[in-house]
Amino acid sequence: QVQLVESGGGLVQAGDSLRLSCAASGRSINTYAMGWFRQAPGKIREFVGSISRTGETTFYADSVRGRFTISRDNAKNTAYLQMTLPKPEDTAVYLCAVREMGQTEYGNWGQGTQVTVSS
C-alpha cells in the first residue's frame, strides 16, 4: 500500500509562486501515474493535472494550463505541483493520488494541503 502526504501549501499573493510536494511511502511510485486534484469550499473535487509513470506525458485542466507545472522524481518517490501564476480562484485544498497502469480511477488519496491565494 502506497501512502501519500502533501505539503508546501500556504498563503501566497496572486502573481507569486508556490511549489507543492506529494511524498510517497510504502511503495515505489514508478508503477503509477500521479494526479493532482483540488477542492474548494462548496465545490466538488476537480482534476488539476497528471503525469505519466515516466514523466514523459502531462495533462492539465484548462483552468491551470500554462500556469501550473507537474513534475516527478521517482528516485525521491515524490511528485510536485509548481504553481507559477496562482490566482485567487486557485484557493483550495490540493490533494494528490495515484493511478495504476490500465486503471481509469485514482486512489490512495493524501490528506491534502491548503493553498490560499490573496489578491
Secondary structure, DSSP 8 states (H G I E B T S, - for coil): --EEEEE--EEEETT--EEEEEEEESS-STTEEEEEEEE-TTS--EEEEEE-TTSS-EEE-TTTBTTEEEEEETTTTEEEEEESS--GGG-EEEEEEEEETT--S-BS----EEEEEE-
